[in-house]
Amino acid sequence: MVKHFFSKQYSDKVEGLKLMESSMKSFMFDEVDVRHSPNKMTRAAVQLLHRTLRDKVFAVYNLSAEIIRFLFSEFIPGRVSTGEASRSLETLLPELLAKAGDTTPRIHNIATHTILSVAEVPDIRKLNIIPTHLTRLLTGNIHPRLILSRLEMVEQLIVSQGVSSDKNSGMTCRILCEFGMSAIHHPTEAVRKAAERILVHVYKVNPRFVRKQLPPDDEITRRNIMYRQLMQEFERIDQERLGEIDTVGQTQCKLVRSTSENTSTYRNNESTHNTTIQNKLSSSTSASVADVYENGQNNTNALKSNRCTFCKEESTFSEEELNIHYWKYCPLLMRCENCSEVIEIMALRHHLLKDCDFKDK
């Protein structure tokens, strides 16, 4: 089989690739060849694929990319050790990245599709190799087409996998922001636009960090059309976020209003019931009535001193129980999700814009 890969005829190379794929599939389903372990088969296949990826014939290159996707998505998971999988990916990834910057659209598209497909495999995703290679800071000696392909692949990874909090993932807010800033002043417009889109994605997760990386938002900065468009996009995101907060606040206000109406109805019924009882007691002696009235007054004063000043709920609250009522059960109060301060629901918007410690968010 190996002799086909060193032939000068492209048809022999294609035949060798097909034989290699069929041998790996037979090993997957039968596993009768006990002489060769999955690690050894993977190592041998990677060496041959590394050679055929650089072939100038498109048929050889296309079939090599298909076998690479099969190798990492089906053959390696559950069979090959993590170390061998890492070495295999480290060997093939530079060649795929070079092909991703090719000027021929079909070669570029196949390489990009292969890298993103391998990056979505759960076992390969845990290695964090592909994001780490893609998000390396850009330098001036890289071809613009290769820079653009890396930016586009990183954008696809953000959409599919999201921004990670793991420092070793290569997809943290800091790494992505620095990666985007390294291309924001590139002379090629397509590269600048892709870098702006990455910064917008990161801004949705951590707006404060992105603004620290950019110049201050003033009149001088906004004279630059790129910064002006970027700042306008940030303002639009902030307005959408405030709109969502207002919607949540209005929903909570409706719930509070409904609760208040039910409470007032209950109190009216209770007062009617109390009036009936008082009429029944009117036939008692004046001394007894006076005693009952005096005791009722004392109890009322005790309740007023320990009732909620917001929802007017009357109960035998102790001072500690009243504080717990404020924090957990009062329908007119809520806790700010940013600073954890207890505030009135009706004053939520004013608090978020003026008083909150995290109002810059």
Secondary structure, 3 states (H helix, E strand, C coil): CHHHHCCCCHHHHHHHHHHHHHHHHHHHHCCCCCCCCHHHHHHHHHHHHHHHCCCCCHHHHHHHHHHHHHHHHHHCCCCCCHHHHHHHHHHHHHHHHHHHCCCCHHHHHHHHHHHHHHHCCHHHHCCCHHHHHHCCCCCCCCCHHHHHHHHHHHHHHHHHHCCCCCCCCCCCHHHHHHHHHCCCCCCCHHHHHHHHHHHHHHHHHCHHHHHHHCCCCCHHHHCCHHHHHHHHHHHHHHHHHHHHHHHHHHHHHHHHHHHHHHHHHHHHHHHHHHHHHHHHHCCCCHHHHHHHHHHHHHHHHHHHHCCCCCCCCCCCCCHHHHHHHHHHHCCCEEECCCCCCEEEHHHHHHHHHHHCCCCCC
